[in-house]
Amino acid sequence: MNAEIISIGNEILCGNIIDTNANYIIKKLKEINLTVQHISAVGDEEEELVAQLRQAFQRSRIIITTGGLGPTEDDITFQSIAKAFGLKLVKYPEAEEHLIKTLTNISIAIAPSNLKQTFLPEGSHCILNPYGTAPALILEKEGRVVAALPGVPLEMKHLLPEQIIPFLQKKFPNLKQRESKIIRTSGLGESVLNDKIKTFILSHQDLNIGIYATPEDIQIQLNALADTTAEAKTMLDEATKQLKGLLGDYIFGYDQDSLEGVIGDMLREKGLTLAVAESCTGGMLGEMITAVPGSSDYFKGGIISYSGEIKEKLLEVPAILLREFGEVSEPVARAMAEGVRKKCNSSLGIGITGIAGPAGGSPEKPVGLVYIALADDKQTLIQKYQLQRERQIIRLRAARRALNMLRLYLIN
Amino acid sequence: MNAEIISIGNEILCGNIIDTNANYIIKKLKEINLTVQHISAVGDEEEELVAQLRQAFQRSRIIITTGGLGPTEDDITFQSIAKAFGLKLVKYPEAEEHLIKTLTNISIAIAPSNLKQTFLPEGSHCILNPYGTAPALILEKEGRVVAALPGVPLEMKHLLPEQIIPFLQKKFPNLKQRESKIIRTSGLGESVLNDKIKTFILSHQDLNIGIYATPEDIQIQLNALADTTAEAKTMLDEATKQLKGLLGDYIFGYDQDSLEGVIGDMLREKGLTLAVAESCTGGMLGEMITAVPGSSDYFKGGIISYSGEIKEKLLEVPAILLREFGEVSEPVARAMAEGVRKKCNSSLGIGITGIAGPAGGSPEKPVGLVYIALADDKQTLIQKYQLQRERQIIRLRAARRALNMLRLYLIN
């Protein structure tokens, strides 16, 4: 029971936009245990789209397209579906009524090109679109389902869960039950992680297991397929326990947990507050922490001490430390963490100072050198890192290391 | 002369990541006048990938794959290419040398699984990868070129322009000349922009023109195809002049310009310095400004005043203003901008205060309400916005509005 996605639009092939619709559709289909085996992007070219639709029809049970439903010449989805499957285009009166009503409501004249949107391949279910003018469609043919959705993300993100998903659930009631779990880790490199769980992977042929590295974390994704949801969940729980035994505190959360969310919960639970002093990360750490709703419960704020002057003036880092050891040094990181803690009257303070590059490095202090300090009321912990690669990656990694350092501190 | 991209990896089909590599490759190929006709995403399944490679070979001259070059069992690109085209896998000694050297340099033990990365399909050009351990490859066969690149964006973004593009240029010297230009605008909504340049678009049938909205800006992309580069460039220059006449200061830059980069250049040029006081954006504005290399020339730093306490303590916002008008108000935004300017001793100060949501809104002050203040030595300007949608979108838009407000101030 495999599904395939066809994203239609020159803007993707020209590189003007990145296709985020496919990702959303995949996640929604996963919730009803449907897996996507293929994603294709094609341009606004009838011949190409017809070929792609026919190929999809050969190999997939469910075909979902996005895009190409608008009123312009570029919009060719309905006519391509008609051509691919040998159907006539016929007028759907409900589509025309809806179009006239929608455009009249917002006082826009109906252009002749709009009427194109009211002709659908014969035999389709017309799905009226309250979020735009273009109707979507569902076509059933020889056991397959073809669903054509708008490319506008907002419209698609309503119509898919509101119309398409319920239709698929009714049509295919006996899907094997799939459950997934994501195990999220921080602090281990990808290959070391892989080696640590190699034996685990080999002894779990019944699960589909993947390791995925993102800048935020390294995820282990577990997929279990069974006859009932309960069975699938039991397989996952068992596997998760084993991984917890193998990886311990390298695991910071599961599924939609984020490092900053997990940290936030712990801070809130322990009644602790946090302030940050950022140099090379320039505000990135604060931005990550405050992306979590409710972070005002534990996050006081901080100081972006991008220059030595601000480190001295606002964080009260002693000038002598700056002179003797330089802005990027252990003593200065320490003073930043302790300074911001004092200034913001918080339980904990974090200080990050480093060389993001590309300029500013030297043999003694190369680009990528970062010190992270974490101060509480008793002591200040320091970590030193030599990070690699480019400015944004170095800044991103420094901020993530700081979060993980805080997490491990809160655990222990 | 068409190209096609195959993105390999379960993480895409599982919805864990969005494929941004394809978009980058498209843009780079465009620069050498190659267009992409197909993008496909396949999982880490040898059978699927072999089928996709064979199909690509039928319809495309240039095939670029990303992903699947790592050391784990999931990584099947080389073996799939070998199988698809009937080639043996042979050891490449230079790949092995490079692997050993790279891992030794960062003191990581060589795992047996790493050695998999040293076997390539016979007859490939082995492209050593200074940014990682996995080599890339170029395979020439029956007039086609297959290039297999790492999926890690950083590695791919080096190897493509440094190795693959020059190879393609040498191999295919007689392509029609295509030139593109991106006009970047800020401050106008997409439909208003579209209306403003509708006539321009209609009178330029010779150019391929698209309007693309991202959270950062709204771009107008112009593509000109001509027999010589000079002709294509002339067409673009002429069109750009016309657009400048129509849009004026809504245009902030071209091609790879960024709002923060353009602002940075102006600040540096005028010898001005900047500090920021951020509440709801939590450090995001500082992070954007400091993403630009060399921003230490003009950016002093700032204060993340996430709580009222910090606004009062560190920014010296008078308690009476906080009490009478609330944290999210014009007087407080003003005091934040003026306070951070004074505290950081900078030419300019920006203050942002707002309700990012989802909680915290009220009928008088709904979620999305944001005040942005810009203070210099003579006066303080204020803008009030009612932004829509979600927390991260509201924060992002607030930060972009602040940057644009600063830009327009610097222009006038």
Interface residues (C-beta under 8 A of the other chain):
Chain A: N10 E11 I12 L13 C14 G15 N16 I17 I18 D19 T20 A22 N23 Y24 I26 K27 K30 T35 V36 Q37 H38 I39 S40 A41 V42 G43 E48 S180 I182 G189 E190 S191 V192 N194 D195 K198 I201 G210 I211 Y212 A213 T214 Q219 Q221 N223 A275 V276 E278 C280 T281 G282 G283 M284 L285 G286 E287 I289 T290 A291 P293 G294 S295 S296 F299 K300 G301 G302 I303 I304 S305 Y306 S307 E309 I310 K313 L314 K343 C344 N345 A356 G357 P358 A359 R389 E390 R391 Q392 I393 R395
Chain B: N10 E11 I12 L13 C14 G15 N16 I17 I18 D19 T20 A22 N23 Y24 I26 K27 K30 T35 V36 Q37 H38 I39 S40 A41 V42 G43 D44 E48 G70 P71 T72 E73 D74 I108 A111 S113 N114 Y131 V152 L154 G210 Y212 T214 Q219 Q221 N223 A275 V276 E278 C280 T281 G282 G283 M284 L285 G286 E287 I289 T290 A291 P293 G294 S295 S296 F299 K300 G301 G302 I303 I304 S305 Y306 S307 E309 I310 K313 L314 K343 C344 N345 A356 G357 P358 A359 R391 Q392 R395
